[in-house]
Amino acid sequence: MVESVQNYPFRKEMPILNSLFTKNDSANFTRMKAVICHSFGGPENLQFGELPDPSPNENQVLISVKACGVNFPDVLIIQNKYQFKPELPFSPGGEVAGRIIGVGENVHHLKEGDEVLALCGWGGFAEKVAVDADRVFPLPSGLDPQVAATTLYTYGTSYHALKDRAVLKDGETLVVLGAAGGVGLAALELGKVMGAKVIAAASTQEKLDLCKSKGADELINYEKEDLKSRIKELTNGKGADVVYDPVGGKYTEPALRAIGWKGRYLIVGFANGEIPKIPMNLPLLKGCSIQGVFWGQFSKLEPKVSIENIQQLVKWIYQGKIQQHIHRAYDLEEAAEALIALQERKMLGKGVVMI
């Protein structure tokens, strides 16, 4: 059932929201449908309801959301386990495509009616979201909102990881863990476009079949095969040049042990749910580097390079060199279901919530 925000118990604790209402006029404010996190916890605790329409400040734009990508940070942020910690209540969803319907007075490079994609951090599982203008990018003509909303996080993260952090070279060997997930498939495809030999590692044959269809050169089922031994075998004992790891947990150490001399190990995330402890003698003995990948912060601190990366990704999309695999499109009311599928690692490729 869709509830009115005036009935929510959190009103007393939220002075910003309280300021929007008076005793007699709360019913006159425009409200939007949203998926709401009232208290930190799992996706099953999310509620579908209504919130007041957001109002952009002088440096923001207001976006009418058409599509919102489903990403692993969404699962973490509702559990208060992510780098960004929004105040309750809020809507998860950090990657949106839509149309600008309001512009702050200090914003001059965007206007009402522009079709855009945006990194909002949270707030995207709703009909409208206010976003800082420097986190909003014009949508290339003809690019479908569903494609736009499922591309920025995954391909942006993976391209930054491979290009800017690992400096992946033509002919090198790239091992991708969790290769059938959103960022994993993106890394696989980008690795091939960049000229690498790609070894895809995943937990089921269904996932590996998808990786094969995306161009993986070799496959490893790390639930049934020894990860370290198979990487060594598939690289003729040399080891991997680059390991892309969005999984963490028990897979990190054996993959690091299978990296080659002067290899680059990319720490992308911890979908396994466990942050691994790494024996620090390993990078010493192998002369390798362990590199963190935090694309959200990179896009803020190095906006010029980030925009150049996005432009390159859009070019490859139009050329048909990369194509997001959509696991399923969900209705807004089904957003919690999408996050559960992601949390349980049942989502192949990327999910998207359509508003």
Contacts in CASP RR format, 6 or more apart in sequence:
PFRMAT RR
TARGET T0000
AUTHOR 0000-0000-0000
METHOD contacts of the structure
MODEL  1
MVESVQNYPFRKEMPILNSLFTKNDSANFTRMKAVICHSFGGPENLQFGE
LPDPSPNENQVLISVKACGVNFPDVLIIQNKYQFKPELPFSPGGEVAGRI
IGVGENVHHLKEGDEVLALCGWGGFAEKVAVDADRVFPLPSGLDPQVAAT
TLYTYGTSYHALKDRAVLKDGETLVVLGAAGGVGLAALELGKVMGAKVIA
AASTQEKLDLCKSKGADELINYEKEDLKSRIKELTNGKGADVVYDPVGGK
YTEPALRAIGWKGRYLIVGFANGEIPKIPMNLPLLKGCSIQGVFWGQFSK
LEPKVSIENIQQLVKWIYQGKIQQHIHRAYDLEEAAEALIALQERKMLGK
GVVMI
2 33 0 8 1.000
2 48 0 8 1.000
2 49 0 8 1.000
2 50 0 8 1.000
3 47 0 8 1.000
3 49 0 8 1.000
3 50 0 8 1.000
4 27 0 8 1.000
4 31 0 8 1.000
4 50 0 8 1.000
5 11 0 8 1.000
5 17 0 8 1.000
5 31 0 8 1.000
5 50 0 8 1.000
5 51 0 8 1.000
5 52 0 8 1.000
6 21 0 8 1.000
6 26 0 8 1.000
6 27 0 8 1.000
8 38 0 8 1.000
8 89 0 8 1.000
10 17 0 8 1.000
10 38 0 8 1.000
10 88 0 8 1.000
10 89 0 8 1.000
11 17 0 8 1.000
11 18 0 8 1.000
11 21 0 8 1.000
12 18 0 8 1.000
14 87 0 8 1.000
14 89 0 8 1.000
17 52 0 8 1.000
20 26 0 8 1.000
20 29 0 8 1.000
20 52 0 8 1.000
21 29 0 8 1.000
29 52 0 8 1.000
29 53 0 8 1.000
30 52 0 8 1.000
30 53 0 8 1.000
31 50 0 8 1.000
31 51 0 8 1.000
31 52 0 8 1.000
31 53 0 8 1.000
32 50 0 8 1.000
32 51 0 8 1.000
32 52 0 8 1.000
32 53 0 8 1.000
32 54 0 8 1.000
32 126 0 8 1.000
32 127 0 8 1.000
32 128 0 8 1.000
33 48 0 8 1.000
33 49 0 8 1.000
33 50 0 8 1.000
33 126 0 8 1.000
33 127 0 8 1.000
33 332 0 8 1.000
34 48 0 8 1.000
34 49 0 8 1.000
34 50 0 8 1.000
34 51 0 8 1.000
34 91 0 8 1.000
34 123 0 8 1.000
34 125 0 8 1.000
34 126 0 8 1.000
34 127 0 8 1.000
34 332 0 8 1.000
35 46 0 8 1.000
35 47 0 8 1.000
35 48 0 8 1.000
35 49 0 8 1.000
35 91 0 8 1.000
35 92 0 8 1.000
35 125 0 8 1.000
35 126 0 8 1.000
35 332 0 8 1.000
35 333 0 8 1.000
35 335 0 8 1.000
35 336 0 8 1.000
36 46 0 8 1.000
36 47 0 8 1.000
36 48 0 8 1.000
36 49 0 8 1.000
36 51 0 8 1.000
36 89 0 8 1.000
36 90 0 8 1.000
36 91 0 8 1.000
37 45 0 8 1.000
37 46 0 8 1.000
37 78 0 8 1.000
37 88 0 8 1.000
37 89 0 8 1.000
37 90 0 8 1.000
37 91 0 8 1.000
37 92 0 8 1.000
38 45 0 8 1.000
38 47 0 8 1.000
38 88 0 8 1.000
38 89 0 8 1.000
39 45 0 8 1.000
39 88 0 8 1.000
40 78 0 8 1.000
40 79 0 8 1.000
40 80 0 8 1.000
40 88 0 8 1.000
41 78 0 8 1.000
41 79 0 8 1.000
41 80 0 8 1.000
42 75 0 8 1.000
42 78 0 8 1.000
42 79 0 8 1.000
42 339 0 8 1.000
42 343 0 8 1.000
43 75 0 8 1.000
43 78 0 8 1.000
43 336 0 8 1.000
43 337 0 8 1.000
43 339 0 8 1.000
43 340 0 8 1.000
43 343 0 8 1.000
44 336 0 8 1.000
44 340 0 8 1.000
45 78 0 8 1.000
46 78 0 8 1.000
46 92 0 8 1.000
46 335 0 8 1.000
46 336 0 8 1.000
46 339 0 8 1.000
48 332 0 8 1.000
48 333 0 8 1.000
48 335 0 8 1.000
48 336 0 8 1.000
51 89 0 8 1.000
51 91 0 8 1.000
51 126 0 8 1.000
53 128 0 8 1.000
54 62 0 8 1.000
54 128 0 8 1.000
54 129 0 8 1.000
54 130 0 8 1.000
55 62 0 8 1.000
55 130 0 8 1.000
56 62 0 8 1.000
56 102 0 8 1.000
56 103 0 8 1.000
56 104 0 8 1.000
56 130 0 8 1.000
56 131 0 8 1.000
57 104 0 8 1.000
57 130 0 8 1.000
58 104 0 8 1.000
58 105 0 8 1.000
58 106 0 8 1.000
58 107 0 8 1.000
59 104 0 8 1.000
59 106 0 8 1.000
59 107 0 8 1.000
59 132 0 8 1.000
59 133 0 8 1.000
59 134 0 8 1.000
60 104 0 8 1.000
60 107 0 8 1.000
60 130 0 8 1.000
60 131 0 8 1.000
60 132 0 8 1.000
60 133 0 8 1.000
61 100 0 8 1.000
61 102 0 8 1.000
61 103 0 8 1.000
61 104 0 8 1.000
61 107 0 8 1.000
61 110 0 8 1.000
61 116 0 8 1.000
61 130 0 8 1.000
61 131 0 8 1.000
61 133 0 8 1.000
61 136 0 8 1.000
62 100 0 8 1.000
62 101 0 8 1.000
62 102 0 8 1.000
62 103 0 8 1.000
62 128 0 8 1.000
62 129 0 8 1.000
62 130 0 8 1.000
63 96 0 8 1.000
63 98 0 8 1.000
63 99 0 8 1.000
63 100 0 8 1.000
63 101 0 8 1.000
63 116 0 8 1.000
63 118 0 8 1.000
63 120 0 8 1.000
63 128 0 8 1.000
63 129 0 8 1.000
63 130 0 8 1.000
63 131 0 8 1.000
63 136 0 8 1.000
64 98 0 8 1.000
64 99 0 8 1.000
64 100 0 8 1.000
64 101 0 8 1.000
64 127 0 8 1.000
64 128 0 8 1.000
65 96 0 8 1.000
65 97 0 8 1.000
65 98 0 8 1.000
65 124 0 8 1.000
65 126 0 8 1.000
65 127 0 8 1.000
65 128 0 8 1.000
65 129 0 8 1.000
65 355 0 8 1.000
66 96 0 8 1.000
66 97 0 8 1.000
66 98 0 8 1.000
66 99 0 8 1.000
66 145 0 8 1.000
66 149 0 8 1.000
66 354 0 8 1.000
66 355 0 8 1.000
67 96 0 8 1.000
67 97 0 8 1.000
67 98 0 8 1.000
67 145 0 8 1.000
67 146 0 8 1.000
67 148 0 8 1.000
67 149 0 8 1.000
67 150 0 8 1.000
67 352 0 8 1.000
67 353 0 8 1.000
67 354 0 8 1.000
67 355 0 8 1.000
68 93 0 8 1.000
68 94 0 8 1.000
68 95 0 8 1.000
68 96 0 8 1.000
68 97 0 8 1.000
68 124 0 8 1.000
68 125 0 8 1.000
68 149 0 8 1.000
68 352 0 8 1.000
68 353 0 8 1.000
68 355 0 8 1.000
69 93 0 8 1.000
69 94 0 8 1.000
69 95 0 8 1.000
69 96 0 8 1.000
69 149 0 8 1.000
69 150 0 8 1.000
69 153 0 8 1.000
69 350 0 8 1.000
69 351 0 8 1.000
69 352 0 8 1.000
69 353 0 8 1.000
70 93 0 8 1.000
70 330 0 8 1.000
70 335 0 8 1.000
70 338 0 8 1.000
70 339 0 8 1.000
70 342 0 8 1.000
70 347 0 8 1.000
70 350 0 8 1.000
70 351 0 8 1.000
70 352 0 8 1.000
70 353 0 8 1.000
71 93 0 8 1.000
71 94 0 8 1.000
71 95 0 8 1.000
71 153 0 8 1.000
71 154 0 8 1.000
71 342 0 8 1.000
72 183 0 8 1.000
72 246 0 8 1.000
72 269 0 8 1.000
72 271 0 8 1.000
72 342 0 8 1.000
73 82 0 8 1.000
73 94 0 8 1.000
73 121 0 8 1.000
73 153 0 8 1.000
74 92 0 8 1.000
74 93 0 8 1.000
74 94 0 8 1.000
74 122 0 8 1.000
74 339 0 8 1.000
74 342 0 8 1.000
75 339 0 8 1.000
75 342 0 8 1.000
75 343 0 8 1.000
76 82 0 8 1.000
77 84 0 8 1.000
77 85 0 8 1.000
77 86 0 8 1.000
77 92 0 8 1.000
77 121 0 8 1.000
77 122 0 8 1.000
78 92 0 8 1.000
78 339 0 8 1.000
83 294 0 8 1.000
83 297 0 8 1.000
84 121 0 8 1.000
84 122 0 8 1.000
86 122 0 8 1.000
90 122 0 8 1.000
90 123 0 8 1.000
91 122 0 8 1.000
91 123 0 8 1.000
91 124 0 8 1.000
91 125 0 8 1.000
91 126 0 8 1.000
91 129 0 8 1.000
92 122 0 8 1.000
92 123 0 8 1.000
92 124 0 8 1.000
92 125 0 8 1.000
92 335 0 8 1.000
92 339 0 8 1.000
93 120 0 8 1.000
93 121 0 8 1.000
93 122 0 8 1.000
93 123 0 8 1.000
93 124 0 8 1.000
93 125 0 8 1.000
93 353 0 8 1.000
94 119 0 8 1.000
94 120 0 8 1.000
94 121 0 8 1.000
94 122 0 8 1.000
94 123 0 8 1.000
94 124 0 8 1.000
94 153 0 8 1.000
95 117 0 8 1.000
95 118 0 8 1.000
95 119 0 8 1.000
95 120 0 8 1.000
95 121 0 8 1.000
95 124 0 8 1.000
95 149 0 8 1.000
95 150 0 8 1.000
95 152 0 8 1.000
95 153 0 8 1.000
96 117 0 8 1.000
96 118 0 8 1.000
96 120 0 8 1.000
96 124 0 8 1.000
96 129 0 8 1.000
96 131 0 8 1.000
96 149 0 8 1.000
97 115 0 8 1.000
97 116 0 8 1.000
97 117 0 8 1.000
97 118 0 8 1.000
97 139 0 8 1.000
97 145 0 8 1.000
97 146 0 8 1.000
97 148 0 8 1.000
97 149 0 8 1.000
98 115 0 8 1.000
98 116 0 8 1.000
98 117 0 8 1.000
98 118 0 8 1.000
98 139 0 8 1.000
98 145 0 8 1.000
99 113 0 8 1.000
99 114 0 8 1.000
99 115 0 8 1.000
99 116 0 8 1.000
100 110 0 8 1.000
100 111 0 8 1.000
100 112 0 8 1.000
100 113 0 8 1.000
100 114 0 8 1.000
100 116 0 8 1.000
100 136 0 8 1.000
101 112 0 8 1.000
101 113 0 8 1.000
101 128 0 8 1.000
102 112 0 8 1.000
103 110 0 8 1.000
103 111 0 8 1.000
103 112 0 8 1.000
104 133 0 8 1.000
106 133 0 8 1.000
107 133 0 8 1.000
109 133 0 8 1.000
110 116 0 8 1.000
110 133 0 8 1.000
110 136 0 8 1.000
110 138 0 8 1.000
114 138 0 8 1.000
114 139 0 8 1.000
115 138 0 8 1.000
115 139 0 8 1.000
115 145 0 8 1.000
116 136 0 8 1.000
116 137 0 8 1.000
116 138 0 8 1.000
116 139 0 8 1.000
117 136 0 8 1.000
117 137 0 8 1.000
117 139 0 8 1.000
117 148 0 8 1.000
117 149 0 8 1.000
117 151 0 8 1.000
117 152 0 8 1.000
118 129 0 8 1.000
118 131 0 8 1.000
118 135 0 8 1.000
118 136 0 8 1.000
118 137 0 8 1.000
119 131 0 8 1.000
119 135 0 8 1.000
119 152 0 8 1.000
119 153 0 8 1.000
119 296 0 8 1.000
119 299 0 8 1.000
120 129 0 8 1.000
120 131 0 8 1.000
120 135 0 8 1.000
123 129 0 8 1.000
125 332 0 8 1.000
125 335 0 8 1.000
125 353 0 8 1.000
126 332 0 8 1.000
126 355 0 8 1.000
127 332 0 8 1.000
127 355 0 8 1.000
134 300 0 8 1.000
134 303 0 8 1.000
135 299 0 8 1.000
135 300 0 8 1.000
137 307 0 8 1.000
137 310 0 8 1.000
139 145 0 8 1.000
139 148 0 8 1.000
140 314 0 8 1.000
140 318 0 8 1.000
143 314 0 8 1.000
143 317 0 8 1.000
146 326 0 8 1.000
146 329 0 8 1.000
146 352 0 8 1.000
146 354 0 8 1.000
147 317 0 8 1.000
147 324 0 8 1.000
149 352 0 8 1.000
150 324 0 8 1.000
150 326 0 8 1.000
150 350 0 8 1.000
150 351 0 8 1.000
150 352 0 8 1.000
151 313 0 8 1.000
151 317 0 8 1.000
151 324 0 8 1.000
152 310 0 8 1.000
153 183 0 8 1.000
153 295 0 8 1.000
154 182 0 8 1.000
154 183 0 8 1.000
154 184 0 8 1.000
154 185 0 8 1.000
154 186 0 8 1.000
154 324 0 8 1.000
154 350 0 8 1.000
155 186 0 8 1.000
155 190 0 8 1.000
155 313 0 8 1.000
155 322 0 8 1.000
155 324 0 8 1.000
156 186 0 8 1.000
156 295 0 8 1.000
156 309 0 8 1.000
156 310 0 8 1.000
156 313 0 8 1.000
157 183 0 8 1.000
157 186 0 8 1.000
157 268 0 8 1.000
157 293 0 8 1.000
157 295 0 8 1.000
158 183 0 8 1.000
158 184 0 8 1.000
158 186 0 8 1.000
158 187 0 8 1.000
158 190 0 8 1.000
158 244 0 8 1.000
158 268 0 8 1.000
159 186 0 8 1.000
159 190 0 8 1.000
159 309 0 8 1.000
159 312 0 8 1.000
159 313 0 8 1.000
160 293 0 8 1.000
160 295 0 8 1.000
160 298 0 8 1.000
160 299 0 8 1.000
160 306 0 8 1.000
160 309 0 8 1.000
161 187 0 8 1.000
161 244 0 8 1.000
161 266 0 8 1.000
161 268 0 8 1.000
161 293 0 8 1.000
161 295 0 8 1.000
162 168 0 8 1.000
162 174 0 8 1.000
162 187 0 8 1.000
162 190 0 8 1.000
162 191 0 8 1.000
162 194 0 8 1.000
162 242 0 8 1.000
162 244 0 8 1.000
162 266 0 8 1.000
163 194 0 8 1.000
163 309 0 8 1.000
164 298 0 8 1.000
164 305 0 8 1.000
164 309 0 8 1.000
165 264 0 8 1.000
165 266 0 8 1.000
165 291 0 8 1.000
165 292 0 8 1.000
165 293 0 8 1.000
166 242 0 8 1.000
166 244 0 8 1.000
166 264 0 8 1.000
166 266 0 8 1.000
166 291 0 8 1.000
167 264 0 8 1.000
168 174 0 8 1.000
168 191 0 8 1.000
168 194 0 8 1.000
168 196 0 8 1.000
168 241 0 8 1.000
168 242 0 8 1.000
169 196 0 8 1.000
169 241 0 8 1.000
170 194 0 8 1.000
170 195 0 8 1.000
170 196 0 8 1.000
171 195 0 8 1.000
171 196 0 8 1.000
171 197 0 8 1.000
172 196 0 8 1.000
172 197 0 8 1.000
172 241 0 8 1.000
172 242 0 8 1.000
173 196 0 8 1.000
173 197 0 8 1.000
173 198 0 8 1.000
173 199 0 8 1.000
173 235 0 8 1.000
173 238 0 8 1.000
173 239 0 8 1.000
173 240 0 8 1.000
173 241 0 8 1.000
173 242 0 8 1.000
174 187 0 8 1.000
174 191 0 8 1.000
174 196 0 8 1.000
174 197 0 8 1.000
174 198 0 8 1.000
174 199 0 8 1.000
174 240 0 8 1.000
174 241 0 8 1.000
174 242 0 8 1.000
174 243 0 8 1.000
174 244 0 8 1.000
175 198 0 8 1.000
175 199 0 8 1.000
175 201 0 8 1.000
175 231 0 8 1.000
175 240 0 8 1.000
175 242 0 8 1.000
175 243 0 8 1.000
175 244 0 8 1.000
175 255 0 8 1.000
175 258 0 8 1.000
176 184 0 8 1.000
176 187 0 8 1.000
176 188 0 8 1.000
176 198 0 8 1.000
176 199 0 8 1.000
176 200 0 8 1.000
176 201 0 8 1.000
176 216 0 8 1.000
176 244 0 8 1.000
177 184 0 8 1.000
177 201 0 8 1.000
177 222 0 8 1.000
177 243 0 8 1.000
177 244 0 8 1.000
177 245 0 8 1.000
177 246 0 8 1.000
177 247 0 8 1.000
177 248 0 8 1.000
177 251 0 8 1.000
177 255 0 8 1.000
178 184 0 8 1.000
178 201 0 8 1.000
178 202 0 8 1.000
178 203 0 8 1.000
178 207 0 8 1.000
178 246 0 8 1.000
178 247 0 8 1.000
178 271 0 8 1.000
179 185 0 8 1.000
179 187 0 8 1.000
179 188 0 8 1.000
179 200 0 8 1.000
179 201 0 8 1.000
179 202 0 8 1.000
179 207 0 8 1.000
179 208 0 8 1.000
179 211 0 8 1.000
179 216 0 8 1.000
180 200 0 8 1.000
180 202 0 8 1.000
180 206 0 8 1.000
180 207 0 8 1.000
180 208 0 8 1.000
180 210 0 8 1.000
180 211 0 8 1.000
180 348 0 8 1.000
180 349 0 8 1.000
181 207 0 8 1.000
181 246 0 8 1.000
181 347 0 8 1.000
181 348 0 8 1.000
181 349 0 8 1.000
181 350 0 8 1.000
182 325 0 8 1.000
182 347 0 8 1.000
182 349 0 8 1.000
182 350 0 8 1.000
183 246 0 8 1.000
183 268 0 8 1.000
184 244 0 8 1.000
184 246 0 8 1.000
184 349 0 8 1.000
185 210 0 8 1.000
185 211 0 8 1.000
185 214 0 8 1.000
185 324 0 8 1.000
185 325 0 8 1.000
185 349 0 8 1.000
185 350 0 8 1.000
186 322 0 8 1.000
186 324 0 8 1.000
187 244 0 8 1.000
188 198 0 8 1.000
188 200 0 8 1.000
188 211 0 8 1.000
188 214 0 8 1.000
188 215 0 8 1.000
188 216 0 8 1.000
189 214 0 8 1.000
189 215 0 8 1.000
189 321 0 8 1.000
189 322 0 8 1.000
189 323 0 8 1.000
190 322 0 8 1.000
191 198 0 8 1.000
192 198 0 8 1.000
192 214 0 8 1.000
192 215 0 8 1.000
193 316 0 8 1.000
193 321 0 8 1.000
193 322 0 8 1.000
196 241 0 8 1.000
196 242 0 8 1.000
197 217 0 8 1.000
197 218 0 8 1.000
198 215 0 8 1.000
198 216 0 8 1.000
198 217 0 8 1.000
198 218 0 8 1.000
199 216 0 8 1.000
199 217 0 8 1.000
199 218 0 8 1.000
199 219 0 8 1.000
199 220 0 8 1.000
199 231 0 8 1.000
199 234 0 8 1.000
199 235 0 8 1.000
199 240 0 8 1.000
200 208 0 8 1.000
200 211 0 8 1.000
200 212 0 8 1.000
200 216 0 8 1.000
200 218 0 8 1.000
200 219 0 8 1.000
200 220 0 8 1.000
201 219 0 8 1.000
201 220 0 8 1.000
201 221 0 8 1.000
201 222 0 8 1.000
201 227 0 8 1.000
201 251 0 8 1.000
201 255 0 8 1.000
202 208 0 8 1.000
202 211 0 8 1.000
202 219 0 8 1.000
202 220 0 8 1.000
202 221 0 8 1.000
202 222 0 8 1.000
203 221 0 8 1.000
203 222 0 8 1.000
203 223 0 8 1.000
203 345 0 8 1.000
204 221 0 8 1.000
204 223 0 8 1.000
205 221 0 8 1.000
206 348 0 8 1.000
207 348 0 8 1.000
208 216 0 8 1.000
208 219 0 8 1.000
208 221 0 8 1.000
210 325 0 8 1.000
210 348 0 8 1.000
210 349 0 8 1.000
211 219 0 8 1.000
212 219 0 8 1.000
214 325 0 8 1.000
218 234 0 8 1.000
220 227 0 8 1.000
220 230 0 8 1.000
220 231 0 8 1.000
220 234 0 8 1.000
222 251 0 8 1.000
226 254 0 8 1.000
227 251 0 8 1.000
227 254 0 8 1.000
227 255 0 8 1.000
227 258 0 8 1.000
228 254 0 8 1.000
228 255 0 8 1.000
228 257 0 8 1.000
228 258 0 8 1.000
229 258 0 8 1.000
231 239 0 8 1.000
231 240 0 8 1.000
231 255 0 8 1.000
231 258 0 8 1.000
232 239 0 8 1.000
232 258 0 8 1.000
235 258 0 8 1.000
235 260 0 8 1.000
238 260 0 8 1.000
239 258 0 8 1.000
239 259 0 8 1.000
239 260 0 8 1.000
240 255 0 8 1.000
240 258 0 8 1.000
240 259 0 8 1.000
240 260 0 8 1.000
240 263 0 8 1.000
241 259 0 8 1.000
241 260 0 8 1.000
241 263 0 8 1.000
241 264 0 8 1.000
242 263 0 8 1.000
242 264 0 8 1.000
242 265 0 8 1.000
242 266 0 8 1.000
243 255 0 8 1.000
243 256 0 8 1.000
243 258 0 8 1.000
243 259 0 8 1.000
243 263 0 8 1.000
243 264 0 8 1.000
243 265 0 8 1.000
243 266 0 8 1.000
244 266 0 8 1.000
244 268 0 8 1.000
245 251 0 8 1.000
245 252 0 8 1.000
245 255 0 8 1.000
245 265 0 8 1.000
245 266 0 8 1.000
245 267 0 8 1.000
245 268 0 8 1.000
245 269 0 8 1.000
246 268 0 8 1.000
246 269 0 8 1.000
246 270 0 8 1.000
246 271 0 8 1.000
247 269 0 8 1.000
247 270 0 8 1.000
247 271 0 8 1.000
247 272 0 8 1.000
248 269 0 8 1.000
248 270 0 8 1.000
248 271 0 8 1.000
248 272 0 8 1.000
248 273 0 8 1.000
248 274 0 8 1.000
248 275 0 8 1.000
248 276 0 8 1.000
249 270 0 8 1.000
249 272 0 8 1.000
249 273 0 8 1.000
249 274 0 8 1.000
249 275 0 8 1.000
249 276 0 8 1.000
250 272 0 8 1.000
250 274 0 8 1.000
250 276 0 8 1.000
251 272 0 8 1.000
252 276 0 8 1.000
252 278 0 8 1.000
253 276 0 8 1.000
253 278 0 8 1.000
253 279 0 8 1.000
253 282 0 8 1.000
255 265 0 8 1.000
256 265 0 8 1.000
256 278 0 8 1.000
256 282 0 8 1.000
256 283 0 8 1.000
256 288 0 8 1.000
256 290 0 8 1.000
257 282 0 8 1.000
259 265 0 8 1.000
259 286 0 8 1.000
259 288 0 8 1.000
260 286 0 8 1.000
260 288 0 8 1.000
261 286 0 8 1.000
261 287 0 8 1.000
261 288 0 8 1.000
262 286 0 8 1.000
262 287 0 8 1.000
262 288 0 8 1.000
262 289 0 8 1.000
263 286 0 8 1.000
263 287 0 8 1.000
263 288 0 8 1.000
263 289 0 8 1.000
264 288 0 8 1.000
264 289 0 8 1.000
264 291 0 8 1.000
265 283 0 8 1.000
265 288 0 8 1.000
265 289 0 8 1.000
265 290 0 8 1.000
265 291 0 8 1.000
266 291 0 8 1.000
266 292 0 8 1.000
266 293 0 8 1.000
267 290 0 8 1.000
267 291 0 8 1.000
267 292 0 8 1.000
267 293 0 8 1.000
268 292 0 8 1.000
268 293 0 8 1.000
269 293 0 8 1.000
270 276 0 8 1.000
271 345 0 8 1.000
278 290 0 8 1.000
282 288 0 8 1.000
283 289 0 8 1.000
283 290 0 8 1.000
298 305 0 8 1.000
298 306 0 8 1.000
299 306 0 8 1.000
313 322 0 8 1.000
316 322 0 8 1.000
317 323 0 8 1.000
324 349 0 8 1.000
324 350 0 8 1.000
325 348 0 8 1.000
325 349 0 8 1.000
325 350 0 8 1.000
326 349 0 8 1.000
326 350 0 8 1.000
326 351 0 8 1.000
326 352 0 8 1.000
327 341 0 8 1.000
327 347 0 8 1.000
327 348 0 8 1.000
327 349 0 8 1.000
327 350 0 8 1.000
327 351 0 8 1.000
328 338 0 8 1.000
328 341 0 8 1.000
328 347 0 8 1.000
328 351 0 8 1.000
328 352 0 8 1.000
329 351 0 8 1.000
329 352 0 8 1.000
329 353 0 8 1.000
329 354 0 8 1.000
330 337 0 8 1.000
330 338 0 8 1.000
330 351 0 8 1.000
330 352 0 8 1.000
330 353 0 8 1.000
330 354 0 8 1.000
331 353 0 8 1.000
331 354 0 8 1.000
332 353 0 8 1.000
332 354 0 8 1.000
332 355 0 8 1.000
334 353 0 8 1.000
335 353 0 8 1.000
338 347 0 8 1.000
338 351 0 8 1.000
338 353 0 8 1.000
341 347 0 8 1.000
342 351 0 8 1.000
END
